[in-house]
Amino acid sequence: MHRFLVISHHTGEDCVRALKETLAIGYLTHFDWGCKDGAHTGWAVLEAEDKAQAILSVPTFLRPSAQVVQLTKFAADKVHAMHIK
């Protein structure tokens, strides 16, 4: 399994729909939401096999604009061994 950051933007007009559809697919509590501060976006860190599986946490009408980023943790010894180009 890999870890992914899922970013799902929606408009204020679509906010209730986005929340209800995310609830319906079982991912509402996986996301942190900025809606009450005017930033109509959900952020989640999820484990999934690949990006295609991670995007399934987003309602279908929001998937075209959603972002899925595979996350990597770097160990200190690996960073020290890296070279600047």
Secondary structure in CASP SS format (residue, H / E / C, confidence):
PFRMAT SS
TARGET T0000
AUTHOR 0000-0000-0000
METHOD secondary structure of the structure
MODEL  1
M C 1.00
H E 1.00
R E 1.00
F E 1.00
L E 1.00
V E 1.00
I E 1.00
S E 1.00
H E 1.00
H C 1.00
T C 1.00
G C 1.00
E C 1.00
D C 1.00
C H 1.00
V H 1.00
R H 1.00
A H 1.00
L H 1.00
K H 1.00
E H 1.00
T H 1.00
L H 1.00
A H 1.00
I C 1.00
G C 1.00
Y C 1.00
L H 1.00
T H 1.00
H H 1.00
F C 1.00
D E 1.00
W E 1.00
G C 1.00
C H 1.00
K H 1.00
D H 1.00
G C 1.00
A C 1.00
H C 1.00
T E 1.00
G E 1.00
W E 1.00
A E 1.00
V E 1.00
L E 1.00
E E 1.00
A E 1.00
E C 1.00
D C 1.00
K H 1.00
A H 1.00
Q H 1.00
A H 1.00
I H 1.00
L H 1.00
S H 1.00
V C 1.00
P C 1.00
T H 1.00
F H 1.00
L H 1.00
R H 1.00
P H 1.00
S H 1.00
A C 1.00
Q E 1.00
V E 1.00
V E 1.00
Q E 1.00
L E 1.00
T C 1.00
K C 1.00
F C 1.00
A C 1.00
A H 1.00
D H 1.00
K H 1.00
V H 1.00
H H 1.00
A H 1.00
M C 1.00
H C 1.00
I C 1.00
K C 1.00
END
